[in-house]
Amino acid sequence: MPQKILRSLLLFLTLALAVSLTVPVPSAQGCVGKTLVIASTGTVQQDLLAEIIALLIGERTGTTVKVIRVASPQAAHEALLKAELDISVEYTGAGQLNVLHGEAIADPKALFEVVKTRYNQDLNLIWLQPFGFDEPGAVTTAIPAEAAPVVRKDTLKKFPALTRLINKLGGTIDGATMKRLEAQAASGKVREVARSFLKDNRLI
């Protein structure tokens, strides 16, 4: 091979190697080095669900996740809108009546779809998959009140892996399971109960 061609080939390979070393490779974890904030309104149920989400994200991605207490569901919702939070747990019936000021919808699936669509379009908030239980105490009217994570749309744009990860919790907690977890956590060991739940379900 002529020396001129050989030198050109070597130069090309050197440049190609340099480019490959300088182009950043996207992290498979997607959220490492960032801090996410999750709200709890202070009930045992809210504390548990917030810790379950926080541990799932932290263990699976290495992300720092803070759980903070807020005074009420309304305060949590307002903090989400102001970008003071990334995630909170809301209830479909409360979202429909108290936030959207809509009419009561008896069918749980139809209610979820309405709330999910309106939050997305009007508030830039995304409802992820419901946990799998209904919480009648979340609303005073006879309307379904399924619990589900609600996440800021811009948070999911920054960390797209969160949608699939958090949705792994969808359908994992029915009413009986929630009561059992609440009873276990009543002693104050919320984080331990949350961790055991995730391990039992092979989520961490």
C-alpha distance (Angstrom), angle and dihedral (degrees) to the residues before:
residue distance angle dihedral
M1 . . .
P2 3.83 . .
Q3 3.80 113.7 .
K4 3.83 91.9 -122.3
I5 3.81 92.0 57.9
L6 3.80 91.4 43.6
R7 3.81 91.6 52.1
S8 3.82 90.7 49.0
L9 3.80 91.4 50.1
L10 3.80 92.3 49.5
L11 3.81 90.8 48.5
F12 3.81 91.0 51.1
L13 3.80 92.7 49.8
T14 3.81 91.6 47.6
L15 3.81 92.1 51.8
A16 3.80 92.1 46.2
L17 3.80 90.8 52.3
A18 3.80 91.8 48.7
V19 3.80 92.0 51.9
S20 3.80 92.6 48.5
L21 3.79 90.6 52.9
T22 3.80 94.4 50.8
V23 3.82 99.6 45.1
P24 3.84 108.0 93.8
V25 3.78 116.8 -121.8
P26 3.82 113.9 -137.5
S27 3.80 113.8 -114.4
A28 3.77 115.0 -111.5
Q29 3.78 87.5 -143.8
G30 3.79 93.7 51.7
C31 3.81 98.9 -166.1
V32 3.81 104.0 56.2
G33 3.79 114.1 135.6
K34 3.79 93.8 20.6
T35 3.80 130.9 106.2
L36 3.79 122.6 -134.5
V37 3.80 124.7 -167.6
I38 3.81 123.7 -145.6
A39 3.80 125.3 -172.3
S40 3.78 131.0 -137.6
T41 3.79 123.2 -174.1
G42 3.79 89.9 -147.6
T43 3.79 104.3 -102.4
V44 3.79 117.9 125.6
Q45 3.80 89.1 -112.8
Q46 3.80 93.7 51.1
D47 3.80 92.0 45.0
L48 3.81 90.4 51.3
L49 3.79 95.9 48.2
A50 3.79 92.4 45.7
E51 3.82 91.1 50.6
I52 3.80 92.1 46.5
I53 3.81 90.6 54.2
A54 3.80 92.7 42.6
L55 3.81 94.4 50.0
L56 3.79 92.7 45.0
I57 3.80 91.9 53.5
G58 3.79 94.5 40.6
E59 3.79 96.2 47.6
R60 3.79 96.1 42.3
T61 3.81 99.5 41.8
G62 3.80 108.3 19.5
T63 3.79 89.9 -121.3
T64 3.80 120.3 150.0
V65 3.80 107.5 -118.1
K66 3.81 124.0 -171.6
V67 3.80 123.1 -160.6
I68 3.79 112.8 -155.4
R69 3.79 131.8 -174.6
V70 3.79 119.6 -122.7
A71 3.78 128.0 -171.7
S72 3.80 100.3 -117.3
P73 3.81 145.7 -12.1
Q74 3.81 88.1 -94.4
A75 3.81 90.6 53.8
A76 3.80 90.6 49.8
H77 3.79 91.7 50.2
E78 3.80 93.0 48.3
A79 3.81 90.6 48.5
L80 3.81 89.3 52.8
L81 3.79 90.6 52.8
K82 3.81 90.8 49.4
A83 3.83 92.0 49.8
E84 3.80 90.7 -116.8
L85 3.81 86.9 123.2
D86 3.78 135.0 34.4
I87 3.80 100.8 -160.2
S88 3.79 139.5 17.4
V89 3.79 135.4 165.9
E90 3.80 114.3 -114.8
Y91 3.79 135.2 175.3
T92 3.79 123.4 -123.1
G93 3.80 96.6 -131.7
A94 3.79 92.7 48.3
G95 3.78 90.6 47.9
Q96 3.80 92.3 51.7
L97 3.81 97.1 44.9
N98 3.80 105.8 28.9
V99 3.81 102.6 31.7
L100 3.79 105.9 26.4
H101 3.83 94.5 27.9
G102 3.78 89.4 -140.3
E103 3.77 131.4 149.6
A104 3.79 122.7 -83.2
I105 3.81 113.8 -90.0
A106 3.80 116.3 -160.6
D107 3.80 99.2 -162.7
P108 3.85 109.8 82.9
K109 3.81 95.7 -150.7
A110 3.80 93.8 46.8
L111 3.80 90.2 47.1
F112 3.79 92.2 51.0
E113 3.80 92.3 50.4
V114 3.81 92.5 49.6
V115 3.80 93.8 48.1
K116 3.80 92.7 43.1
T117 3.81 92.5 51.1
R118 3.80 96.1 45.1
Y119 3.81 94.3 46.6
N120 3.79 90.0 50.7
Q121 3.79 96.0 46.6
D122 3.80 100.4 37.1
L123 3.80 105.8 26.9
N124 3.82 106.5 24.5
L125 3.79 89.0 -123.8
I126 3.81 122.8 131.9
W127 3.79 125.0 -144.1
L128 3.79 111.6 -148.7
Q129 3.80 125.8 -161.3
P130 3.84 115.6 -50.6
F131 3.79 116.3 -109.6
G132 3.80 91.6 -124.0
F133 3.80 106.5 -102.6
D134 3.79 137.3 90.4
E135 3.82 121.8 -131.2
P136 3.82 109.8 -156.5
G137 3.80 91.3 -176.1
A138 3.80 91.4 65.9
V139 3.82 92.0 76.5
T140 3.79 135.6 27.1
T141 3.81 94.8 -142.9
A142 3.80 122.3 78.3
I143 3.80 96.6 -102.3
P144 3.82 132.1 121.8
A145 3.78 113.9 -89.4
E146 3.79 108.4 -169.3
A147 3.80 114.9 178.8
A148 3.80 117.7 -128.0
P149 3.81 139.5 157.3
V150 3.81 114.4 -97.8
V151 3.80 116.0 -159.1
R152 3.79 133.4 -173.6
K153 3.79 111.2 -104.8
D154 3.80 92.5 -132.3
T155 3.81 90.0 53.2
L156 3.80 90.1 56.5
K157 3.79 90.6 47.0
K158 3.80 89.9 54.9
F159 3.81 93.2 43.0
P160 3.83 107.9 26.8
A161 3.81 92.3 170.3
L162 3.81 89.5 70.0
T163 3.80 94.5 75.0
R164 3.78 95.1 60.0
L165 3.81 92.8 39.1
I166 3.81 97.9 50.2
N167 3.80 91.1 41.8
K168 3.81 87.7 64.9
L169 3.82 84.4 78.3
G170 3.80 91.3 59.7
G171 3.79 112.2 119.8
T172 3.81 94.3 -0.1
I173 3.83 97.6 112.0
D174 3.79 118.6 55.6
G175 3.79 123.3 179.8
A176 3.80 95.3 -88.8
T177 3.80 92.2 48.5
M178 3.80 91.6 49.7
K179 3.81 91.8 52.3
R180 3.80 90.8 48.7
L181 3.80 92.7 49.5
E182 3.80 91.7 47.2
A183 3.80 90.8 51.5
Q184 3.81 90.9 50.3
A185 3.80 92.1 47.8
A186 3.80 95.2 46.6
S187 3.81 89.8 91.9
G188 3.79 89.5 64.0
K189 3.81 99.1 -100.7
V190 3.78 92.9 119.3
R191 3.79 97.1 143.8
E192 3.80 92.9 49.2
V193 3.80 91.7 50.3
A194 3.81 90.8 47.9
R195 3.80 91.6 50.5
S196 3.81 92.6 48.4
F197 3.80 90.6 50.5
L198 3.80 91.9 52.6
K199 3.80 92.3 47.0
D200 3.80 92.9 47.1
N201 3.80 88.8 53.8
R202 3.82 92.0 44.7
L203 3.78 91.9 -120.1
I204 3.80 93.6 129.3
